Amino acid sequence: MSKLSWSAIVLLCLTIGLAPFSPPHVVEKLSLLLRGELIRSVDWFDFVLHGFPWLLLAAKAVLSARNFVRSPASDRETQQRS
């Protein structure tokens, strides 16, 4: 995950994640899912295809936040306060 650049993931979100752009497929599929109408296999395929870039973005954000919190600089600050 760390080898994927932010710009590549954002580009995937803006292209595949939002295509077609009016309205975005992922929004349509999410509304179908929330209404319990996401039953056809082609709808599930579309949901996974257009949702995967957003999942990557969220995972990278969470991992980056965890690494930021656990950074060596914050460890040194904690040790100096003790």
N, C-alpha and C positions, 0 to 999 in steps of 0.2 A: 504494500500500500504506500510506503514511503517513497517508492521510486516513481509513482505517478505524480506528475506536477499538478499544482492547483489550476494552472491555466488549461491543461488538457481536460481536467474534470469539468471545469466551468464550461469549456467549449462543448463537451458532450452534453451537458445539461441544457445549454442554449440551443443545441441542434436536435439531437435525438430525443432529449428529455422534453422538449416543447413541441416538436413536430407532430402533426401539422399545426400551424400557429394560430388558427382561428376556428374553434377553440382548441387548446392543446389536448392531445389524446390522453395524456396522463390525468388531466382534470376530469375528462369524461369518464375514464375508467375508475377513478376514485369515487365519483358520484355513483356509478353503477355498483361498486363494491359496498358503499355505505347504505344503498337501498336494497342490497341483497340480490341484485339482478346480474351480477357478474358470473354467468354460468356457462357460456359458450367457451370452448377451448381457444378460439381465436381472440376472444376478449382477454383471457388470461395471458396469452402470448403478448398481446399489445401492452397489457398492464406491466408485465415483467420487462419487456423491451424498453418502454418509455420511462419506466420507473427506476431501472437499474442505475442510470447516471446519478439520479438524486440520492439513491442509497449509497453509492460511492462517495458522493460529496459529504453526506452526513457522517459516514464512517471515517473519512479523512479528517473531518473537523473534530470528531470526538477523540481520535488518536492523537491529533496535534495538540489538543487541549490537555490531554493526559500527559503528554511528553513535556509540555510547557510547565505544568504544575510540578512535575518531577525533575525539572532541569537542575543541573549541578549548581547554578547560581542560587536558586532558592534553598538548596541544601546547605550551602555555605552561610547564608543569612541566618538560617535556623541554628546552626552550630555556634555562630558568633553571639547570638542572643542568650544562649545557655550559660 
